Amino acid sequence: MQRYATGLIGFGLGGAIFHAPMIAAVPGLRLARIASRSAQADALQPYPGVQRDDTPQAMLDDPDIALVVVCTPNASHYTLARAALEAGKHVVVDKPFVLSSTEGDELVALARAKGLKLGVYQNRRWDGDFLTLRRSIESGELGEVHTYRAHFDRYAPQVKVRWKEQAQPGAGVLWDLGSHLIDQALQLFGMPQSVTAHLSIQRDGAQVEDAFELVLDHGATKSVLHAGALVRAPGPRYQVHGTQGSFVKYGIDPQEDALKAGMRPGDAGWGRDAPDAWATVTAVDGSQRTVETVAGAYESFYQGMYEAIAEGKEVPVKPQEAVDVIRVIELALRSHHERRTIDAV
């Protein structure tokens, strides 16, 4: 098996927790270089032989590097991804893809022109709860879905000193958690006909929005997406209602907490949900059944990227799908500022 040397730009929380372990979990990929001024030696110990660079240029100039992963502040995604593509590298960009649909379209066209693979790390397509919900909808047991509610709520009353919470382009919860919720909704129901958005700042000292509610009108189906930072007692993660039944799920996928605790793909119990957090499906006659959560698998994204490079398959998250997420965010921002529903067509 050919192993593709991979370079990772950025080694903060995203790079160290969400990307490096997933790259290392794929036999066909080899983490060879990390570009980060702040990466500490102890954080690099799980990756023996990796070269640390202060800037990405050495990685882009290295002919052995086949795949470059961009995991930096959102405002730098476009510039770094474009530089990597122009250097002839396959590219993965962390979510959100870029900060405008125009930038996204340009990168899609550039990758196509150069014959390179371009993927976007929408890893929460591989949350166990989302995989379970998707299976339930596609099986038809809920009938035609008319109401989809998804929450990504947290209790984090203290504003942290980090770029995501500072007044700069690409900061705020809509770009962060919103990109996950929107991507999941689009995977299930496609692009909406219209978007209505309410953004707010709830915490003392917050510089950017830390809560939102979006309504995506798909026609017969309405998606209601919510995130907040002052939710002390979260309700259901998913509430999905159809003509034949309802799906209700509490709790959040365990992979993030497992990664922060040092767990890795392949470890016993990886991606497994606690039984008391399994979903409940209620049929129209009132009968209920508990649905075991499908095991989550963030590593599936990088396995898919390997197969795209090595075997010519489609990337696991198509960049045009990621551009659609950005289009919805653009519509949501416009809806909030104009205080009205915005048509998507």
N, C-alpha and C positions, 0 to 999 in steps of 0.2 A: 504493500500500500504506500502510495506517495503521500508524504506528510507536507502540508503547505505551511510555510513559515508565516506567522501572523504577527503584525505589529499593533500595539494598543496605544492610542493617544489619549492620555488622561488616566490617572490612577487614584482618583478620589473614591468616594463611596460607590459610585456607579461602576467605575473600572475595576476596583478591587473586589467588590462583592458580587456584582451582577454579570460582569463580562469575563474576567480572567478565569474564574472557576469553571465557567461554561465552555470556554475555549479549551481548557485543559482536559475537560471531560470527553472531548471528541478525539478519537485515535488518529484521525486524518489531519488534524491541525496541531501545530506546535507554536506555542507562544515564544517568540524569539526576541522581540524588542518592546520596550515600554518607554514612551516619551512622557516624562513627568519630572518637574523640578522638585516636587514634594514627596515622592515615593520613598519610604523608609526601607532600610535594608531588611528589617524583620518581616515587613509585608511582602517582600520579594522571595523570601525563603522557600515558599511552596513551589517556586518556578526556577529551579536550578539552571544556570546557563543563560538566563535571560539577560539581554543587554539593556541597561538603562541609559536613556538620552535625556538631555535637558530640553531639547526641541525636537519636533517631528522630522526635521529635514534629513537627518541621517537615515531614518527609516524609509523615507520616500526615495532616497538615493540608492538604497540597498537593493540590488537586483534579486536577492534571494527572497525578499518579502513579497508574498503573493497577495495577501489580504491585509488591509488596514482597517482598524476599528476606531471610530471617532466617538469618544465618550468625554466630552468637554462641555463647558457652559453652552447653552443653546444658541447664543448669538454667533458662536464660532463654527457651528456645524457646516454651514454652506461653504465657507472659505476652505476649511480643512478637507471636506469631502471632495471638493472640486480639485484641489491640489493633488490629492491622492489619485483620483481618476486620471488627471492629466499626466501623472507619473506612471500610468499603466497598471495601477493596482485595482484589484477587486475591493469593494468597500462595504462596510457595515456602518450605519450611523445610528446612534442611540436615539430613542424618541425624546421629544418630538423631532421629526425629520429635519425641518428647517423652519424659518420664521415667516415665510411667505410661500404661497402656492406658485408664484412666478419662479422663485429660487428652486423649488422642488421640480418644476417642469424642466428647468434648465439642466439640472443634474440627471434627470431621467433621460433626456435627449443626449447628453454627453456620454453617459454609460452605454447607451444603445449604439452611438456612433463609434465608440471604441471597442465594442464587443466585450464589455466588462460586466461583471455581476455587481449589482447594487441592491443591498437589502437594508431594512430598517428594523431595529430591535424593539418591536412591540411584543415584549416577552409575556405580557399577561394574556395573550391568546392561549398560553399554555398553563394558566392557572387551573388547578383541578376543578374549582367550582364552575368556572366558565366552560371548561370541557364537558362537565356533567350537564350543565344547562343546555348547551348546544346540542348534545346528544338527545336530551329530552324533547327539545323543540323539533329537531329533525326526525324523530321517531313518530311524530304526529300525536303523541299522547295528550298534548295540551290543546290540540285542535289549532284553529287559526288564532295566533297571538294578537290581542288588541292593546294590551298594556304591558309595557316593559319598564320596570323601575330598577335602577342600579345605583348603589351608594358606595362611595369610597370615603368614609368618615373616620376621623381620628380625633383624639384629645391631646392637643399639643399647644397649651396656652401660652408658652413662652416662645417669642420670636427668636429664631436662631440667627447668628451672624454668618450668613452664607449667601452666595449669589442668588439662589432661588428665591430668597425673601427680601432682596434689595431692589430698589427702583431702577431696573435696567431692562432692555429688550429681552423677551423670552422668559422673564421671571413670573412667578405667581402660579397658583394652583391650577388654573385653566390649562396652561401649557404643560404642567407637570402631570397631575393625576387625570386631568381632563382628556389628555391624549389617549390614555388607556381606556377610559370609559367610552369615549367616542369611537375608538377603533373597534371595540367589542360590539357596540351597537351597529356599526356599519357592516361588520362581518355577518351579523344576524339578519339585518333588514335592508341593507343597502343605503345609498345616499338619501337623505330626507328631501322632502319637497319644500320645507321651510324650517327655520330655526328661531326659537325664542330663548333669550338668555337674560339671567339676572346674576350679576357678579357683586360681591360685597367684601368689605374689610371688616372683620369681626373682632380681631384681637388688638388690644392696646399696643401701640408701637409698630404695628404692621405697616409696611410701605406699599405692598401690592395686595391684590385680592387674595383672600385665603378661604373663600367659600363661593360656590356657584350652584345654580340650578339651570339646567338646559332642558328644553322640550324640543325634541326632533320629531317632526310630523312626517311619517312615512306613508301617509294615506290612511289605510285601515289600521295601522299600528302606530302608537305613540310611544316614543322612548323618553323617559324622564330620568335625567342623570344628575346626581347630586354629590357634592363633596364639601366637607367642612372640617375645620380644625378645632372646634369647640364642642364636639359631640361626646359627652361623657358616657352616655348609655346608648350605643349604636343599636339601631333597629336592624331589619334584614339587609343583608348584602344584595340579594336579588329578590324581587317580587315580580313574578311574571304570570299574567292571567290570559287564558285563551278560552275558546268556546267549549273546550272539553275538560278544562281543569286548570289548576294553579300550581306554580312551582315557587317555593319559598325556601331561601337558604340564608342562614346566619353565619357569621364568622368570615375570616379572610384566608386566602390561600397561605399555607405555612412556609412556603419556600423562602421568602425574604427573611423571616426570623431565623429559619434554619441556617441560611447562608451566613447571617451575622453571628450565629453561634458557632460557626466553624464546620458545619455539616456540608457535605458535597454530594453531587449526583453519584449514585451507586451505593451510598451508605444505606444501611438498613433503615427502612421507614421513609426514605427520601420521597418527598412530595405527597405523603399520606396525610389525610385529614383525620381529625379526631372523630370518632363515631357520634359524639354528642353534637357535632356540627354538621352532620349530614343533612341533606335537603329533605323536604317533605313535599310530596305531590298529592294534591287533593282532587279527586275526580268529581264530576258533576253530581253524582249520587251521594257525595259527602264522605265516601270512603277515602282513607289515607294510606300512603305507603312511604316508608323511608327509603331514600335513594343513596346508596354508598357513593361517596365522592371519587371520581376518577383521579388517579395519581397525577399530580402536576409534574411538568417536565420542561423547565426552561431550557435545558440542554438540547431539546429538539430543534430549537432555532439554529444553533451552530452546526448540528448534524446536517440540517437542511442546507446550510450555506456550503458545507463541504461537498455535499452531493451536487449542488448547483455548479460549483467550480470543477469538480472532478468528472462529473457525468453529464453536464450540460442541462440539468433539470432546472425548473423554475426556482427562484429564491423563495424561502418560506414566507417572507412578507414582501410583497411586490412594492416597489417604490411608488408606483402610481396610487396604490391603496393608501400609502402614507401621505401622499399629496392630498387625497380626499379628506383625511383627518385635518390637515392644515386648512383646507377650504372651509370645513365646518367651524373650526376655531375662528377664522376670519369672519364668518357670518355671525358667530356668537358675539364677538367683540363689537361688531357693527350693531347688532340687535341691542346690546346693553347700552351703547352710547346714544343710539337713536330712540331708545325706549319703545321698540316696536318689533313685531315679527318680521323677519327678513326671508323673502322667497329665495330658494336655492337654485332656481332655474331662470 
